[in-house]
Amino acid sequence: QVQLVESGGGLVQPGGSLRLSCAASGIIFSRESMAWFRRAPGKQRELVATVTANGNDKYYTDSVKGRFTISRDNAKNTVYLQMNSLKPEDTAVYYCKAILWASWGQGTQVTVSS
């Protein structure tokens, strides 16, 4: 059974930074492409970033390009999302996911506000 535990969210001022972490278990992590999604209040969940199993290829949605960085540590079964230059519109619950698996974690709340 896939388990995903997100952490690192919080309240930050515009322009600030946060680093999200997602610890995965129940899968052979080093073989799985991973993704970060987010759901803002009143909106559908959207894809934010993806990273392939070996970490070599990454995708970012246009609104976060140049500000967010996805990375992974296969030795720790963990995927990260470094978020810089945060904007109020980045406020959302952030979720990680193993792309080919249906399971979701509980998410971590990110609030960007002054």
Phi and psi restraints in degrees (range 20) as a CNS / XPLOR table:
assign (resid 1 and name C) (resid 2 and name N)
       (resid 2 and name CA) (resid 2 and name C) 1.0 -76.6 20.0 2
assign (resid 2 and name N) (resid 2 and name CA)
       (resid 2 and name C) (resid 3 and name N) 1.0 131.3 20.0 2
assign (resid 2 and name C) (resid 3 and name N)
       (resid 3 and name CA) (resid 3 and name C) 1.0 -124.6 20.0 2
assign (resid 3 and name N) (resid 3 and name CA)
       (resid 3 and name C) (resid 4 and name N) 1.0 134.1 20.0 2
assign (resid 3 and name C) (resid 4 and name N)
       (resid 4 and name CA) (resid 4 and name C) 1.0 -129.9 20.0 2
assign (resid 4 and name N) (resid 4 and name CA)
       (resid 4 and name C) (resid 5 and name N) 1.0 126.3 20.0 2
assign (resid 4 and name C) (resid 5 and name N)
       (resid 5 and name CA) (resid 5 and name C) 1.0 -124.4 20.0 2
assign (resid 5 and name N) (resid 5 and name CA)
       (resid 5 and name C) (resid 6 and name N) 1.0 109.6 20.0 2
assign (resid 5 and name C) (resid 6 and name N)
       (resid 6 and name CA) (resid 6 and name C) 1.0 -89.6 20.0 2
assign (resid 6 and name N) (resid 6 and name CA)
       (resid 6 and name C) (resid 7 and name N) 1.0 148.8 20.0 2
assign (resid 6 and name C) (resid 7 and name N)
       (resid 7 and name CA) (resid 7 and name C) 1.0 -154.8 20.0 2
assign (resid 7 and name N) (resid 7 and name CA)
       (resid 7 and name C) (resid 8 and name N) 1.0 168.8 20.0 2
assign (resid 7 and name C) (resid 8 and name N)
       (resid 8 and name CA) (resid 8 and name C) 1.0 104.5 20.0 2
assign (resid 8 and name N) (resid 8 and name CA)
       (resid 8 and name C) (resid 9 and name N) 1.0 -4.7 20.0 2
assign (resid 8 and name C) (resid 9 and name N)
       (resid 9 and name CA) (resid 9 and name C) 1.0 -72.7 20.0 2
assign (resid 9 and name N) (resid 9 and name CA)
       (resid 9 and name C) (resid 10 and name N) 1.0 175.1 20.0 2
assign (resid 9 and name C) (resid 10 and name N)
       (resid 10 and name CA) (resid 10 and name C) 1.0 164.4 20.0 2
assign (resid 10 and name N) (resid 10 and name CA)
       (resid 10 and name C) (resid 11 and name N) 1.0 -168.9 20.0 2
assign (resid 10 and name C) (resid 11 and name N)
       (resid 11 and name CA) (resid 11 and name C) 1.0 -99.4 20.0 2
assign (resid 11 and name N) (resid 11 and name CA)
       (resid 11 and name C) (resid 12 and name N) 1.0 128.7 20.0 2
assign (resid 11 and name C) (resid 12 and name N)
       (resid 12 and name CA) (resid 12 and name C) 1.0 -140.8 20.0 2
assign (resid 12 and name N) (resid 12 and name CA)
       (resid 12 and name C) (resid 13 and name N) 1.0 149.9 20.0 2
assign (resid 12 and name C) (resid 13 and name N)
       (resid 13 and name CA) (resid 13 and name C) 1.0 -77.5 20.0 2
assign (resid 13 and name N) (resid 13 and name CA)
       (resid 13 and name C) (resid 14 and name N) 1.0 154.3 20.0 2
assign (resid 13 and name C) (resid 14 and name N)
       (resid 14 and name CA) (resid 14 and name C) 1.0 -52.8 20.0 2
assign (resid 14 and name N) (resid 14 and name CA)
       (resid 14 and name C) (resid 15 and name N) 1.0 137.3 20.0 2
assign (resid 14 and name C) (resid 15 and name N)
       (resid 15 and name CA) (resid 15 and name C) 1.0 90.6 20.0 2
assign (resid 15 and name N) (resid 15 and name CA)
       (resid 15 and name C) (resid 16 and name N) 1.0 -9.8 20.0 2
assign (resid 15 and name C) (resid 16 and name N)
       (resid 16 and name CA) (resid 16 and name C) 1.0 -82.0 20.0 2
assign (resid 16 and name N) (resid 16 and name CA)
       (resid 16 and name C) (resid 17 and name N) 1.0 -176.4 20.0 2
assign (resid 16 and name C) (resid 17 and name N)
       (resid 17 and name CA) (resid 17 and name C) 1.0 -132.1 20.0 2
assign (resid 17 and name N) (resid 17 and name CA)
       (resid 17 and name C) (resid 18 and name N) 1.0 152.2 20.0 2
assign (resid 17 and name C) (resid 18 and name N)
       (resid 18 and name CA) (resid 18 and name C) 1.0 -144.3 20.0 2
assign (resid 18 and name N) (resid 18 and name CA)
       (resid 18 and name C) (resid 19 and name N) 1.0 152.9 20.0 2
assign (resid 18 and name C) (resid 19 and name N)
       (resid 19 and name CA) (resid 19 and name C) 1.0 -122.8 20.0 2
assign (resid 19 and name N) (resid 19 and name CA)
       (resid 19 and name C) (resid 20 and name N) 1.0 116.2 20.0 2
assign (resid 19 and name C) (resid 20 and name N)
       (resid 20 and name CA) (resid 20 and name C) 1.0 -91.5 20.0 2
assign (resid 20 and name N) (resid 20 and name CA)
       (resid 20 and name C) (resid 21 and name N) 1.0 147.2 20.0 2
assign (resid 20 and name C) (resid 21 and name N)
       (resid 21 and name CA) (resid 21 and name C) 1.0 -126.2 20.0 2
assign (resid 21 and name N) (resid 21 and name CA)
       (resid 21 and name C) (resid 22 and name N) 1.0 151.1 20.0 2
assign (resid 21 and name C) (resid 22 and name N)
       (resid 22 and name CA) (resid 22 and name C) 1.0 -139.9 20.0 2
assign (resid 22 and name N) (resid 22 and name CA)
       (resid 22 and name C) (resid 23 and name N) 1.0 114.1 20.0 2
assign (resid 22 and name C) (resid 23 and name N)
       (resid 23 and name CA) (resid 23 and name C) 1.0 -93.9 20.0 2
assign (resid 23 and name N) (resid 23 and name CA)
       (resid 23 and name C) (resid 24 and name N) 1.0 128.1 20.0 2
assign (resid 23 and name C) (resid 24 and name N)
       (resid 24 and name CA) (resid 24 and name C) 1.0 -112.8 20.0 2
assign (resid 24 and name N) (resid 24 and name CA)
       (resid 24 and name C) (resid 25 and name N) 1.0 145.9 20.0 2
assign (resid 24 and name C) (resid 25 and name N)
       (resid 25 and name CA) (resid 25 and name C) 1.0 -146.3 20.0 2
assign (resid 25 and name N) (resid 25 and name CA)
       (resid 25 and name C) (resid 26 and name N) 1.0 162.8 20.0 2
assign (resid 25 and name C) (resid 26 and name N)
       (resid 26 and name CA) (resid 26 and name C) 1.0 86.5 20.0 2
assign (resid 26 and name N) (resid 26 and name CA)
       (resid 26 and name C) (resid 27 and name N) 1.0 1.4 20.0 2
assign (resid 26 and name C) (resid 27 and name N)
       (resid 27 and name CA) (resid 27 and name C) 1.0 -135.2 20.0 2
assign (resid 27 and name N) (resid 27 and name CA)
       (resid 27 and name C) (resid 28 and name N) 1.0 162.1 20.0 2
assign (resid 27 and name C) (resid 28 and name N)
       (resid 28 and name CA) (resid 28 and name C) 1.0 -84.1 20.0 2
assign (resid 28 and name N) (resid 28 and name CA)
       (resid 28 and name C) (resid 29 and name N) 1.0 90.0 20.0 2
assign (resid 28 and name C) (resid 29 and name N)
       (resid 29 and name CA) (resid 29 and name C) 1.0 -54.9 20.0 2
assign (resid 29 and name N) (resid 29 and name CA)
       (resid 29 and name C) (resid 30 and name N) 1.0 -40.6 20.0 2
assign (resid 29 and name C) (resid 30 and name N)
       (resid 30 and name CA) (resid 30 and name C) 1.0 -67.2 20.0 2
assign (resid 30 and name N) (resid 30 and name CA)
       (resid 30 and name C) (resid 31 and name N) 1.0 -9.1 20.0 2
assign (resid 30 and name C) (resid 31 and name N)
       (resid 31 and name CA) (resid 31 and name C) 1.0 -102.4 20.0 2
assign (resid 31 and name N) (resid 31 and name CA)
       (resid 31 and name C) (resid 32 and name N) 1.0 -3.5 20.0 2
assign (resid 31 and name C) (resid 32 and name N)
       (resid 32 and name CA) (resid 32 and name C) 1.0 -109.2 20.0 2
assign (resid 32 and name N) (resid 32 and name CA)
       (resid 32 and name C) (resid 33 and name N) 1.0 132.1 20.0 2
assign (resid 32 and name C) (resid 33 and name N)
       (resid 33 and name CA) (resid 33 and name C) 1.0 -71.5 20.0 2
assign (resid 33 and name N) (resid 33 and name CA)
       (resid 33 and name C) (resid 34 and name N) 1.0 142.5 20.0 2
assign (resid 33 and name C) (resid 34 and name N)
       (resid 34 and name CA) (resid 34 and name C) 1.0 -123.2 20.0 2
assign (resid 34 and name N) (resid 34 and name CA)
       (resid 34 and name C) (resid 35 and name N) 1.0 158.0 20.0 2
assign (resid 34 and name C) (resid 35 and name N)
       (resid 35 and name CA) (resid 35 and name C) 1.0 -142.9 20.0 2
assign (resid 35 and name N) (resid 35 and name CA)
       (resid 35 and name C) (resid 36 and name N) 1.0 154.9 20.0 2
assign (resid 35 and name C) (resid 36 and name N)
       (resid 36 and name CA) (resid 36 and name C) 1.0 -112.6 20.0 2
assign (resid 36 and name N) (resid 36 and name CA)
       (resid 36 and name C) (resid 37 and name N) 1.0 133.8 20.0 2
assign (resid 36 and name C) (resid 37 and name N)
       (resid 37 and name CA) (resid 37 and name C) 1.0 -120.5 20.0 2
assign (resid 37 and name N) (resid 37 and name CA)
       (resid 37 and name C) (resid 38 and name N) 1.0 168.0 20.0 2
assign (resid 37 and name C) (resid 38 and name N)
       (resid 38 and name CA) (resid 38 and name C) 1.0 -147.0 20.0 2
assign (resid 38 and name N) (resid 38 and name CA)
       (resid 38 and name C) (resid 39 and name N) 1.0 152.9 20.0 2
assign (resid 38 and name C) (resid 39 and name N)
       (resid 39 and name CA) (resid 39 and name C) 1.0 -129.5 20.0 2
assign (resid 39 and name N) (resid 39 and name CA)
       (resid 39 and name C) (resid 40 and name N) 1.0 112.4 20.0 2
assign (resid 39 and name C) (resid 40 and name N)
       (resid 40 and name CA) (resid 40 and name C) 1.0 -84.4 20.0 2
assign (resid 40 and name N) (resid 40 and name CA)
       (resid 40 and name C) (resid 41 and name N) 1.0 157.9 20.0 2
assign (resid 40 and name C) (resid 41 and name N)
       (resid 41 and name CA) (resid 41 and name C) 1.0 -55.5 20.0 2
assign (resid 41 and name N) (resid 41 and name CA)
       (resid 41 and name C) (resid 42 and name N) 1.0 127.1 20.0 2
assign (resid 41 and name C) (resid 42 and name N)
       (resid 42 and name CA) (resid 42 and name C) 1.0 76.2 20.0 2
assign (resid 42 and name N) (resid 42 and name CA)
       (resid 42 and name C) (resid 43 and name N) 1.0 8.2 20.0 2
assign (resid 42 and name C) (resid 43 and name N)
       (resid 43 and name CA) (resid 43 and name C) 1.0 -124.6 20.0 2
assign (resid 43 and name N) (resid 43 and name CA)
       (resid 43 and name C) (resid 44 and name N) 1.0 164.7 20.0 2
assign (resid 43 and name C) (resid 44 and name N)
       (resid 44 and name CA) (resid 44 and name C) 1.0 -77.4 20.0 2
assign (resid 44 and name N) (resid 44 and name CA)
       (resid 44 and name C) (resid 45 and name N) 1.0 157.6 20.0 2
assign (resid 44 and name C) (resid 45 and name N)
       (resid 45 and name CA) (resid 45 and name C) 1.0 -65.3 20.0 2
assign (resid 45 and name N) (resid 45 and name CA)
       (resid 45 and name C) (resid 46 and name N) 1.0 136.2 20.0 2
assign (resid 45 and name C) (resid 46 and name N)
       (resid 46 and name CA) (resid 46 and name C) 1.0 -126.4 20.0 2
assign (resid 46 and name N) (resid 46 and name CA)
       (resid 46 and name C) (resid 47 and name N) 1.0 150.4 20.0 2
assign (resid 46 and name C) (resid 47 and name N)
       (resid 47 and name CA) (resid 47 and name C) 1.0 -75.7 20.0 2
assign (resid 47 and name N) (resid 47 and name CA)
       (resid 47 and name C) (resid 48 and name N) 1.0 132.0 20.0 2
assign (resid 47 and name C) (resid 48 and name N)
       (resid 48 and name CA) (resid 48 and name C) 1.0 -103.5 20.0 2
assign (resid 48 and name N) (resid 48 and name CA)
       (resid 48 and name C) (resid 49 and name N) 1.0 -49.5 20.0 2
assign (resid 48 and name C) (resid 49 and name N)
       (resid 49 and name CA) (resid 49 and name C) 1.0 -159.6 20.0 2
assign (resid 49 and name N) (resid 49 and name CA)
       (resid 49 and name C) (resid 50 and name N) 1.0 153.7 20.0 2
assign (resid 49 and name C) (resid 50 and name N)
       (resid 50 and name CA) (resid 50 and name C) 1.0 -134.7 20.0 2
assign (resid 50 and name N) (resid 50 and name CA)
       (resid 50 and name C) (resid 51 and name N) 1.0 157.8 20.0 2
assign (resid 50 and name C) (resid 51 and name N)
       (resid 51 and name CA) (resid 51 and name C) 1.0 -142.7 20.0 2
assign (resid 51 and name N) (resid 51 and name CA)
       (resid 51 and name C) (resid 52 and name N) 1.0 137.3 20.0 2
assign (resid 51 and name C) (resid 52 and name N)
       (resid 52 and name CA) (resid 52 and name C) 1.0 -73.7 20.0 2
assign (resid 52 and name N) (resid 52 and name CA)
       (resid 52 and name C) (resid 53 and name N) 1.0 171.3 20.0 2
assign (resid 52 and name C) (resid 53 and name N)
       (resid 53 and name CA) (resid 53 and name C) 1.0 -58.8 20.0 2
assign (resid 53 and name N) (resid 53 and name CA)
       (resid 53 and name C) (resid 54 and name N) 1.0 -38.2 20.0 2
assign (resid 53 and name C) (resid 54 and name N)
       (resid 54 and name CA) (resid 54 and name C) 1.0 -90.9 20.0 2
assign (resid 54 and name N) (resid 54 and name CA)
       (resid 54 and name C) (resid 55 and name N) 1.0 0.0 20.0 2
assign (resid 54 and name C) (resid 55 and name N)
       (resid 55 and name CA) (resid 55 and name C) 1.0 81.8 20.0 2
assign (resid 55 and name N) (resid 55 and name CA)
       (resid 55 and name C) (resid 56 and name N) 1.0 2.0 20.0 2
assign (resid 55 and name C) (resid 56 and name N)
       (resid 56 and name CA) (resid 56 and name C) 1.0 -81.3 20.0 2
assign (resid 56 and name N) (resid 56 and name CA)
       (resid 56 and name C) (resid 57 and name N) 1.0 -28.4 20.0 2
assign (resid 56 and name C) (resid 57 and name N)
       (resid 57 and name CA) (resid 57 and name C) 1.0 -118.6 20.0 2
assign (resid 57 and name N) (resid 57 and name CA)
       (resid 57 and name C) (resid 58 and name N) 1.0 133.8 20.0 2
assign (resid 57 and name C) (resid 58 and name N)
       (resid 58 and name CA) (resid 58 and name C) 1.0 -134.6 20.0 2
assign (resid 58 and name N) (resid 58 and name CA)
       (resid 58 and name C) (resid 59 and name N) 1.0 149.7 20.0 2
assign (resid 58 and name C) (resid 59 and name N)
       (resid 59 and name CA) (resid 59 and name C) 1.0 -128.8 20.0 2
assign (resid 59 and name N) (resid 59 and name CA)
       (resid 59 and name C) (resid 60 and name N) 1.0 143.2 20.0 2
assign (resid 59 and name C) (resid 60 and name N)
       (resid 60 and name CA) (resid 60 and name C) 1.0 -133.9 20.0 2
assign (resid 60 and name N) (resid 60 and name CA)
       (resid 60 and name C) (resid 61 and name N) 1.0 140.1 20.0 2
assign (resid 60 and name C) (resid 61 and name N)
       (resid 61 and name CA) (resid 61 and name C) 1.0 -67.9 20.0 2
assign (resid 61 and name N) (resid 61 and name CA)
       (resid 61 and name C) (resid 62 and name N) 1.0 151.7 20.0 2
assign (resid 61 and name C) (resid 62 and name N)
       (resid 62 and name CA) (resid 62 and name C) 1.0 -55.8 20.0 2
assign (resid 62 and name N) (resid 62 and name CA)
       (resid 62 and name C) (resid 63 and name N) 1.0 -37.0 20.0 2
assign (resid 62 and name C) (resid 63 and name N)
       (resid 63 and name CA) (resid 63 and name C) 1.0 -68.5 20.0 2
assign (resid 63 and name N) (resid 63 and name CA)
       (resid 63 and name C) (resid 64 and name N) 1.0 -14.2 20.0 2
assign (resid 63 and name C) (resid 64 and name N)
       (resid 64 and name CA) (resid 64 and name C) 1.0 -115.7 20.0 2
assign (resid 64 and name N) (resid 64 and name CA)
       (resid 64 and name C) (resid 65 and name N) 1.0 -3.6 20.0 2
assign (resid 64 and name C) (resid 65 and name N)
       (resid 65 and name CA) (resid 65 and name C) 1.0 -58.5 20.0 2
assign (resid 65 and name N) (resid 65 and name CA)
       (resid 65 and name C) (resid 66 and name N) 1.0 133.9 20.0 2
assign (resid 65 and name C) (resid 66 and name N)
       (resid 66 and name CA) (resid 66 and name C) 1.0 85.2 20.0 2
assign (resid 66 and name N) (resid 66 and name CA)
       (resid 66 and name C) (resid 67 and name N) 1.0 -10.5 20.0 2
assign (resid 66 and name C) (resid 67 and name N)
       (resid 67 and name CA) (resid 67 and name C) 1.0 -116.3 20.0 2
assign (resid 67 and name N) (resid 67 and name CA)
       (resid 67 and name C) (resid 68 and name N) 1.0 -36.1 20.0 2
assign (resid 67 and name C) (resid 68 and name N)
       (resid 68 and name CA) (resid 68 and name C) 1.0 -107.2 20.0 2
assign (resid 68 and name N) (resid 68 and name CA)
       (resid 68 and name C) (resid 69 and name N) 1.0 148.3 20.0 2
assign (resid 68 and name C) (resid 69 and name N)
       (resid 69 and name CA) (resid 69 and name C) 1.0 -134.4 20.0 2
assign (resid 69 and name N) (resid 69 and name CA)
       (resid 69 and name C) (resid 70 and name N) 1.0 124.3 20.0 2
assign (resid 69 and name C) (resid 70 and name N)
       (resid 70 and name CA) (resid 70 and name C) 1.0 -95.9 20.0 2
assign (resid 70 and name N) (resid 70 and name CA)
       (resid 70 and name C) (resid 71 and name N) 1.0 140.4 20.0 2
assign (resid 70 and name C) (resid 71 and name N)
       (resid 71 and name CA) (resid 71 and name C) 1.0 -150.0 20.0 2
assign (resid 71 and name N) (resid 71 and name CA)
       (resid 71 and name C) (resid 72 and name N) 1.0 171.9 20.0 2
assign (resid 71 and name C) (resid 72 and name N)
       (resid 72 and name CA) (resid 72 and name C) 1.0 -149.2 20.0 2
assign (resid 72 and name N) (resid 72 and name CA)
       (resid 72 and name C) (resid 73 and name N) 1.0 155.2 20.0 2
assign (resid 72 and name C) (resid 73 and name N)
       (resid 73 and name CA) (resid 73 and name C) 1.0 -126.9 20.0 2
assign (resid 73 and name N) (resid 73 and name CA)
       (resid 73 and name C) (resid 74 and name N) 1.0 101.3 20.0 2
assign (resid 73 and name C) (resid 74 and name N)
       (resid 74 and name CA) (resid 74 and name C) 1.0 -68.1 20.0 2
assign (resid 74 and name N) (resid 74 and name CA)
       (resid 74 and name C) (resid 75 and name N) 1.0 -24.0 20.0 2
assign (resid 74 and name C) (resid 75 and name N)
       (resid 75 and name CA) (resid 75 and name C) 1.0 -70.2 20.0 2
assign (resid 75 and name N) (resid 75 and name CA)
       (resid 75 and name C) (resid 76 and name N) 1.0 -24.4 20.0 2
assign (resid 75 and name C) (resid 76 and name N)
       (resid 76 and name CA) (resid 76 and name C) 1.0 -107.8 20.0 2
assign (resid 76 and name N) (resid 76 and name CA)
       (resid 76 and name C) (resid 77 and name N) 1.0 3.8 20.0 2
assign (resid 76 and name C) (resid 77 and name N)
       (resid 77 and name CA) (resid 77 and name C) 1.0 52.5 20.0 2
assign (resid 77 and name N) (resid 77 and name CA)
       (resid 77 and name C) (resid 78 and name N) 1.0 42.6 20.0 2
assign (resid 77 and name C) (resid 78 and name N)
       (resid 78 and name CA) (resid 78 and name C) 1.0 -133.4 20.0 2
assign (resid 78 and name N) (resid 78 and name CA)
       (resid 78 and name C) (resid 79 and name N) 1.0 138.8 20.0 2
assign (resid 78 and name C) (resid 79 and name N)
       (resid 79 and name CA) (resid 79 and name C) 1.0 -115.9 20.0 2
assign (resid 79 and name N) (resid 79 and name CA)
       (resid 79 and name C) (resid 80 and name N) 1.0 145.4 20.0 2
assign (resid 79 and name C) (resid 80 and name N)
       (resid 80 and name CA) (resid 80 and name C) 1.0 -122.6 20.0 2
assign (resid 80 and name N) (resid 80 and name CA)
       (resid 80 and name C) (resid 81 and name N) 1.0 157.7 20.0 2
assign (resid 80 and name C) (resid 81 and name N)
       (resid 81 and name CA) (resid 81 and name C) 1.0 -136.2 20.0 2
assign (resid 81 and name N) (resid 81 and name CA)
       (resid 81 and name C) (resid 82 and name N) 1.0 106.2 20.0 2
assign (resid 81 and name C) (resid 82 and name N)
       (resid 82 and name CA) (resid 82 and name C) 1.0 -85.7 20.0 2
assign (resid 82 and name N) (resid 82 and name CA)
       (resid 82 and name C) (resid 83 and name N) 1.0 122.5 20.0 2
assign (resid 82 and name C) (resid 83 and name N)
       (resid 83 and name CA) (resid 83 and name C) 1.0 -118.5 20.0 2
assign (resid 83 and name N) (resid 83 and name CA)
       (resid 83 and name C) (resid 84 and name N) 1.0 116.0 20.0 2
assign (resid 83 and name C) (resid 84 and name N)
       (resid 84 and name CA) (resid 84 and name C) 1.0 -115.8 20.0 2
assign (resid 84 and name N) (resid 84 and name CA)
       (resid 84 and name C) (resid 85 and name N) 1.0 164.6 20.0 2
assign (resid 84 and name C) (resid 85 and name N)
       (resid 85 and name CA) (resid 85 and name C) 1.0 48.6 20.0 2
assign (resid 85 and name N) (resid 85 and name CA)
       (resid 85 and name C) (resid 86 and name N) 1.0 48.0 20.0 2
assign (resid 85 and name C) (resid 86 and name N)
       (resid 86 and name CA) (resid 86 and name C) 1.0 -64.6 20.0 2
assign (resid 86 and name N) (resid 86 and name CA)
       (resid 86 and name C) (resid 87 and name N) 1.0 145.3 20.0 2
assign (resid 86 and name C) (resid 87 and name N)
       (resid 87 and name CA) (resid 87 and name C) 1.0 -120.6 20.0 2
assign (resid 87 and name N) (resid 87 and name CA)
       (resid 87 and name C) (resid 88 and name N) 1.0 157.4 20.0 2
assign (resid 87 and name C) (resid 88 and name N)
       (resid 88 and name CA) (resid 88 and name C) 1.0 -55.6 20.0 2
assign (resid 88 and name N) (resid 88 and name CA)
       (resid 88 and name C) (resid 89 and name N) 1.0 -32.5 20.0 2
assign (resid 88 and name C) (resid 89 and name N)
       (resid 89 and name CA) (resid 89 and name C) 1.0 -72.6 20.0 2
assign (resid 89 and name N) (resid 89 and name CA)
       (resid 89 and name C) (resid 90 and name N) 1.0 -5.5 20.0 2
assign (resid 89 and name C) (resid 90 and name N)
       (resid 90 and name CA) (resid 90 and name C) 1.0 -83.3 20.0 2
assign (resid 90 and name N) (resid 90 and name CA)
       (resid 90 and name C) (resid 91 and name N) 1.0 -6.4 20.0 2
assign (resid 90 and name C) (resid 91 and name N)
       (resid 91 and name CA) (resid 91 and name C) 1.0 -59.9 20.0 2
assign (resid 91 and name N) (resid 91 and name CA)
       (resid 91 and name C) (resid 92 and name N) 1.0 124.4 20.0 2
assign (resid 91 and name C) (resid 92 and name N)
       (resid 92 and name CA) (resid 92 and name C) 1.0 -178.0 20.0 2
assign (resid 92 and name N) (resid 92 and name CA)
       (resid 92 and name C) (resid 93 and name N) 1.0 169.5 20.0 2
assign (resid 92 and name C) (resid 93 and name N)
       (resid 93 and name CA) (resid 93 and name C) 1.0 -90.7 20.0 2
assign (resid 93 and name N) (resid 93 and name CA)
       (resid 93 and name C) (resid 94 and name N) 1.0 128.2 20.0 2
assign (resid 93 and name C) (resid 94 and name N)
       (resid 94 and name CA) (resid 94 and name C) 1.0 -104.2 20.0 2
assign (resid 94 and name N) (resid 94 and name CA)
       (resid 94 and name C) (resid 95 and name N) 1.0 134.2 20.0 2
assign (resid 94 and name C) (resid 95 and name N)
       (resid 95 and name CA) (resid 95 and name C) 1.0 -126.1 20.0 2
assign (resid 95 and name N) (resid 95 and name CA)
       (resid 95 and name C) (resid 96 and name N) 1.0 144.4 20.0 2
assign (resid 95 and name C) (resid 96 and name N)
       (resid 96 and name CA) (resid 96 and name C) 1.0 -104.9 20.0 2
assign (resid 96 and name N) (resid 96 and name CA)
       (resid 96 and name C) (resid 97 and name N) 1.0 161.7 20.0 2
assign (resid 96 and name C) (resid 97 and name N)
       (resid 97 and name CA) (resid 97 and name C) 1.0 -156.8 20.0 2
assign (resid 97 and name N) (resid 97 and name CA)
       (resid 97 and name C) (resid 98 and name N) 1.0 139.4 20.0 2
assign (resid 97 and name C) (resid 98 and name N)
       (resid 98 and name CA) (resid 98 and name C) 1.0 -79.1 20.0 2
assign (resid 98 and name N) (resid 98 and name CA)
       (resid 98 and name C) (resid 99 and name N) 1.0 119.8 20.0 2
assign (resid 98 and name C) (resid 99 and name N)
       (resid 99 and name CA) (resid 99 and name C) 1.0 -55.4 20.0 2
assign (resid 99 and name N) (resid 99 and name CA)
       (resid 99 and name C) (resid 100 and name N) 1.0 -38.6 20.0 2
assign (resid 99 and name C) (resid 100 and name N)
       (resid 100 and name CA) (resid 100 and name C) 1.0 -89.7 20.0 2
assign (resid 100 and name N) (resid 100 and name CA)
       (resid 100 and name C) (resid 101 and name N) 1.0 2.6 20.0 2
assign (resid 100 and name C) (resid 101 and name N)
       (resid 101 and name CA) (resid 101 and name C) 1.0 -113.9 20.0 2
assign (resid 101 and name N) (resid 101 and name CA)
       (resid 101 and name C) (resid 102 and name N) 1.0 152.3 20.0 2
assign (resid 101 and name C) (resid 102 and name N)
       (resid 102 and name CA) (resid 102 and name C) 1.0 -84.9 20.0 2
assign (resid 102 and name N) (resid 102 and name CA)
       (resid 102 and name C) (resid 103 and name N) 1.0 -15.9 20.0 2
assign (resid 102 and name C) (resid 103 and name N)
       (resid 103 and name CA) (resid 103 and name C) 1.0 -73.0 20.0 2
assign (resid 103 and name N) (resid 103 and name CA)
       (resid 103 and name C) (resid 104 and name N) 1.0 146.8 20.0 2
assign (resid 103 and name C) (resid 104 and name N)
       (resid 104 and name CA) (resid 104 and name C) 1.0 -122.5 20.0 2
assign (resid 104 and name N) (resid 104 and name CA)
       (resid 104 and name C) (resid 105 and name N) 1.0 151.5 20.0 2
assign (resid 104 and name C) (resid 105 and name N)
       (resid 105 and name CA) (resid 105 and name C) 1.0 -84.4 20.0 2
assign (resid 105 and name N) (resid 105 and name CA)
       (resid 105 and name C) (resid 106 and name N) 1.0 -172.2 20.0 2
assign (resid 105 and name C) (resid 106 and name N)
       (resid 106 and name CA) (resid 106 and name C) 1.0 -82.9 20.0 2
assign (resid 106 and name N) (resid 106 and name CA)
       (resid 106 and name C) (resid 107 and name N) 1.0 -14.9 20.0 2
assign (resid 106 and name C) (resid 107 and name N)
       (resid 107 and name CA) (resid 107 and name C) 1.0 84.9 20.0 2
assign (resid 107 and name N) (resid 107 and name CA)
       (resid 107 and name C) (resid 108 and name N) 1.0 163.9 20.0 2
assign (resid 107 and name C) (resid 108 and name N)
       (resid 108 and name CA) (resid 108 and name C) 1.0 -134.1 20.0 2
assign (resid 108 and name N) (resid 108 and name CA)
       (resid 108 and name C) (resid 109 and name N) 1.0 132.8 20.0 2
assign (resid 108 and name C) (resid 109 and name N)
       (resid 109 and name CA) (resid 109 and name C) 1.0 -81.7 20.0 2
assign (resid 109 and name N) (resid 109 and name CA)
       (resid 109 and name C) (resid 110 and name N) 1.0 130.0 20.0 2
assign (resid 109 and name C) (resid 110 and name N)
       (resid 110 and name CA) (resid 110 and name C) 1.0 -117.5 20.0 2
assign (resid 110 and name N) (resid 110 and name CA)
       (resid 110 and name C) (resid 111 and name N) 1.0 123.5 20.0 2
assign (resid 110 and name C) (resid 111 and name N)
       (resid 111 and name CA) (resid 111 and name C) 1.0 -123.9 20.0 2
assign (resid 111 and name N) (resid 111 and name CA)
       (resid 111 and name C) (resid 112 and name N) 1.0 123.0 20.0 2
assign (resid 111 and name C) (resid 112 and name N)
       (resid 112 and name CA) (resid 112 and name C) 1.0 -111.6 20.0 2
assign (resid 112 and name N) (resid 112 and name CA)
       (resid 112 and name C) (resid 113 and name N) 1.0 109.7 20.0 2
assign (resid 112 and name C) (resid 113 and name N)
       (resid 113 and name CA) (resid 113 and name C) 1.0 -158.2 20.0 2
assign (resid 113 and name N) (resid 113 and name CA)
       (resid 113 and name C) (resid 114 and name N) 1.0 148.1 20.0 2
